[in-house]
Amino acid sequence: MQAPTVTDLLNVWDSGFGASYAERALLLLEAVCPEQPSQFAAMPLGWVTAQLLQLHARLMGPALACVGTCRRCEASVECEIGIDQITALAECPAGAGGTFEISQEGYRVEYRLPTCEDLLDLRGDTQTAALTLAHRLILRATHAEDSLEPAELPPELSAAVEAAILENDPLVQMELQLVCPTCGLRWAEALEVVDFVWREVSVLAQQLLADVARLAYAFGWKESDILAMSHQRRRRYLEMLPA
């Protein structure tokens, strides 16, 4: 992984307007791993999540600082977790690109792990899209040697397949365990890493544009020349300008 330049970040941010969850994930990946972008869409979602967490570590530091709202008393709840703690759970799964199998009460189900390509094809994260994704991950299902469609599987077996997917690729779905400091309520909050990292890139990009605008107006410099400066050099010039 390489550190993206400020120009890279601005280009990614520009390209990501109106993009889907999966498209933004791939744009961010291409900024930090430009060597083989054609392979990204086929990589397991957990691997993609781990790469984006490492991007966060390079841009913002080694911990995720999250803020939530208590569901009971609406107090603000802060949570911080080390990125290394999370990525240690999700090395690229051993079965990446391959298949897995689960057997239960005469049923046999062969399945694979979800990828960015699945989300690109679905273009959404609604309940209908989530159900479609679960079905498309099932490659073959049988009961007493009779073939079944994914929708014909009993609910408890579908749930077992979903649990097995998370066991094989833990970062497919992340949750933070939060505790309210005011009323003591405990609950789990979903963490959408792509959205989280995208918001931070957006904040950085908007600040960069504001800095470029001030320096260009004050000194008549081109955007490319300003972005080519180090962060420290830009800050020194900005400090010379009146507030």
C-alpha positions as CSV (number, residue, x, y, z in Angstrom):
1,M,0.0,0.0,0.0
2,Q,1.3,3.5,-0.9
3,A,0.3,6.7,0.8
4,P,-2.0,8.7,-1.5
5,T,-1.0,12.2,-2.5
6,V,-3.3,15.1,-1.9
7,T,-4.0,15.2,-5.6
8,D,-5.0,11.5,-5.5
9,L,-7.4,12.3,-2.7
10,L,-9.0,15.2,-4.5
11,N,-9.4,13.1,-7.7
12,V,-11.0,10.2,-5.8
13,W,-13.3,12.6,-4.0
14,D,-14.3,14.2,-7.3
15,S,-14.9,10.8,-8.9
16,G,-17.0,9.6,-6.0
17,F,-19.8,12.1,-6.1
18,G,-23.0,10.1,-6.6
19,A,-21.1,6.8,-6.6
20,S,-22.3,3.7,-4.8
21,Y,-20.8,2.2,-1.7
22,A,-18.9,-0.4,-3.7
23,E,-17.7,2.1,-6.3
24,R,-16.3,4.4,-3.6
25,A,-14.5,1.4,-2.0
26,L,-12.9,0.6,-5.3
27,L,-11.9,4.3,-5.9
28,L,-10.2,4.5,-2.5
29,L,-8.4,1.2,-3.1
30,E,-7.1,2.3,-6.5
31,A,-5.6,5.4,-4.8
32,V,-3.5,3.3,-2.4
33,C,-3.0,0.1,-4.4
34,P,-2.8,1.1,-8.0
35,E,-0.8,-1.9,-9.2
36,Q,-3.6,-4.4,-9.9
37,P,-7.0,-2.6,-9.8
38,S,-8.6,-5.2,-12.0
39,Q,-8.4,-7.7,-9.1
40,F,-10.1,-5.5,-6.4
41,A,-13.7,-6.2,-7.4
42,A,-13.2,-10.0,-6.9
43,M,-11.5,-9.7,-3.5
44,P,-13.5,-10.6,-0.4
45,L,-15.2,-7.7,1.3
46,G,-13.2,-8.3,4.5
47,W,-10.0,-7.8,2.7
48,V,-11.3,-4.6,1.2
49,T,-12.3,-3.4,4.6
50,A,-8.9,-4.1,6.0
51,Q,-7.2,-2.1,3.3
52,L,-9.5,0.9,3.9
53,L,-8.8,0.7,7.6
54,Q,-5.1,0.9,6.8
55,L,-5.8,3.9,4.6
56,H,-7.5,5.5,7.6
57,A,-4.4,4.8,9.7
58,R,-2.2,6.6,7.2
59,L,-4.5,9.6,6.9
60,M,-5.9,10.0,10.4
61,G,-3.9,7.9,12.8
62,P,-4.0,4.3,14.2
63,A,-7.4,4.4,15.9
64,L,-11.0,4.8,14.9
65,A,-12.7,7.5,16.9
66,C,-16.5,7.0,16.7
67,V,-19.3,9.0,18.2
68,G,-22.8,7.6,18.7
69,T,-26.1,8.6,20.4
70,C,-27.6,6.5,23.2
71,R,-30.8,4.9,22.1
72,R,-32.4,5.4,25.5
73,C,-31.3,8.8,26.8
74,E,-29.8,10.3,23.7
75,A,-26.5,11.1,25.4
76,S,-23.4,11.3,23.3
77,V,-21.3,8.1,23.4
78,E,-17.7,8.0,22.3
79,C,-15.7,4.9,21.3
80,E,-12.1,4.4,20.2
81,I,-10.6,1.2,18.9
82,G,-7.2,0.5,17.5
83,I,-7.1,-0.4,13.8
84,D,-4.5,-3.1,14.4
85,Q,-7.0,-4.8,16.7
86,I,-9.5,-5.0,13.9
87,T,-7.3,-5.9,11.0
88,A,-5.7,-8.7,13.0
89,L,-9.1,-10.5,12.7
90,A,-9.1,-10.4,9.0
91,E,-6.1,-11.5,7.0
92,C,-7.2,-12.3,3.5
93,P,-9.4,-15.4,4.1
94,A,-7.8,-18.7,3.2
95,G,-10.7,-19.5,0.9
96,A,-10.7,-16.2,-0.9
97,G,-11.7,-16.8,-4.5
98,G,-12.7,-20.4,-3.5
99,T,-15.8,-22.1,-2.0
100,F,-17.0,-23.3,1.3
101,E,-19.5,-25.9,2.4
102,I,-21.9,-26.4,5.2
103,S,-24.0,-29.6,6.0
104,Q,-26.9,-29.7,8.3
105,E,-29.9,-32.1,8.7
106,G,-29.5,-33.6,5.3
107,Y,-28.9,-30.3,3.6
108,R,-25.6,-29.4,1.9
109,V,-24.8,-25.9,0.8
110,E,-21.8,-24.7,-1.2
111,Y,-21.2,-21.0,-0.9
112,R,-18.6,-18.3,-1.5
113,L,-17.6,-15.1,0.2
114,P,-19.1,-11.7,-0.8
115,T,-17.0,-9.3,-2.9
116,C,-17.1,-5.7,-4.1
117,E,-18.3,-7.1,-7.5
118,D,-21.5,-8.4,-5.8
119,L,-22.3,-4.9,-4.5
120,L,-21.4,-3.3,-7.8
121,D,-23.9,-5.6,-9.5
122,L,-26.6,-5.0,-6.9
123,R,-26.0,-1.2,-6.7
124,G,-27.7,-0.8,-3.3
125,D,-27.9,-1.8,0.3
126,T,-31.6,-2.1,0.8
127,Q,-33.2,-5.1,2.4
128,T,-34.1,-6.5,-1.0
129,A,-30.5,-6.2,-2.2
130,A,-29.2,-7.8,1.0
131,L,-31.5,-10.8,0.4
132,T,-30.4,-11.0,-3.2
133,L,-26.7,-11.0,-2.1
134,A,-27.3,-13.8,0.4
135,H,-28.9,-15.9,-2.4
136,R,-26.2,-15.2,-5.0
137,L,-23.5,-16.4,-2.6
138,I,-25.0,-19.8,-2.5
139,L,-23.5,-21.8,-5.5
140,R,-25.2,-25.1,-4.9
141,A,-27.8,-26.4,-2.5
142,T,-29.1,-29.9,-2.1
143,H,-31.3,-32.0,0.2
144,A,-31.2,-35.8,0.0
145,E,-29.4,-35.3,-3.4
146,D,-32.2,-33.1,-4.7
147,S,-31.2,-29.7,-6.0
148,L,-32.7,-26.7,-4.3
149,E,-33.0,-23.0,-5.1
150,P,-31.5,-20.7,-2.4
151,A,-35.0,-19.4,-1.6
152,E,-36.1,-22.9,-0.8
153,L,-33.7,-23.4,2.1
154,P,-35.2,-23.3,5.6
155,P,-34.6,-20.0,7.4
156,E,-32.4,-21.7,10.1
157,L,-30.1,-23.0,7.4
158,S,-29.9,-19.6,5.6
159,A,-29.0,-18.1,9.0
160,A,-26.3,-20.8,9.5
161,V,-24.8,-20.0,6.1
162,E,-24.7,-16.2,7.0
163,A,-23.0,-17.1,10.3
164,A,-20.4,-19.2,8.5
165,I,-19.6,-16.4,6.0
166,L,-18.9,-14.1,9.0
167,E,-16.8,-16.7,10.6
168,N,-14.7,-17.1,7.4
169,D,-14.5,-13.3,6.8
170,P,-15.2,-11.4,10.0
171,L,-14.9,-7.9,8.6
172,V,-17.8,-8.4,6.2
173,Q,-20.1,-7.0,8.9
174,M,-18.6,-5.0,11.7
175,E,-20.3,-3.9,14.9
176,L,-19.1,-1.7,17.8
177,Q,-20.1,-2.6,21.3
178,L,-21.2,0.7,22.9
179,V,-22.0,1.5,26.6
180,C,-23.8,4.8,27.5
181,P,-21.8,6.6,30.2
182,T,-25.0,8.2,31.5
183,C,-27.6,5.5,31.7
184,G,-25.5,2.3,31.2
185,L,-27.4,1.0,28.2
186,R,-25.3,-1.5,26.1
187,W,-26.0,-2.0,22.4
188,A,-24.3,-2.9,19.1
189,E,-23.8,-0.2,16.4
190,A,-23.0,-1.2,12.8
191,L,-19.8,0.3,11.5
192,E,-19.8,1.0,7.8
193,V,-16.1,1.3,7.1
194,V,-16.4,2.6,3.5
195,D,-18.8,5.4,4.6
196,F,-16.6,6.2,7.6
197,V,-13.4,6.5,5.6
198,W,-15.2,8.4,2.8
199,R,-16.5,11.0,5.2
200,E,-13.0,11.6,6.5
201,V,-11.6,11.8,2.9
202,S,-14.4,14.3,2.2
203,V,-13.4,16.5,5.2
204,L,-9.7,16.4,4.1
205,A,-10.6,17.2,0.5
206,Q,-12.8,20.2,1.4
207,Q,-10.1,21.6,3.7
208,L,-7.6,21.2,0.9
209,L,-9.8,23.0,-1.5
210,A,-10.3,25.8,1.0
211,D,-6.5,26.1,1.5
212,V,-5.9,26.1,-2.3
213,A,-8.5,28.8,-2.8
214,R,-6.9,31.1,-0.1
215,L,-3.4,30.6,-1.5
216,A,-4.4,31.0,-5.1
217,Y,-6.3,34.2,-4.3
218,A,-3.4,35.6,-2.2
219,F,-0.5,34.7,-4.4
220,G,-1.9,33.8,-7.8
221,W,-0.5,30.3,-7.8
222,K,-1.8,27.4,-9.7
223,E,-3.7,24.6,-8.0
224,S,-1.1,22.0,-9.1
225,D,1.8,24.1,-7.7
226,I,0.0,24.5,-4.3
227,L,-0.9,20.8,-4.1
228,A,2.7,19.9,-4.9
229,M,3.9,21.6,-1.7
230,S,4.3,19.7,1.5
231,H,1.6,20.1,4.1
232,Q,4.0,22.0,6.3
233,R,4.9,24.4,3.5
234,R,1.3,25.2,2.8
235,R,0.6,25.7,6.5
236,R,3.4,28.2,6.7
237,Y,2.1,30.3,3.8
238,L,-1.4,30.1,5.2
239,E,-0.2,31.4,8.6
240,M,1.2,34.5,6.7
241,L,-2.2,35.5,5.5
242,P,-4.6,37.7,7.6
243,A,-7.3,35.7,9.4
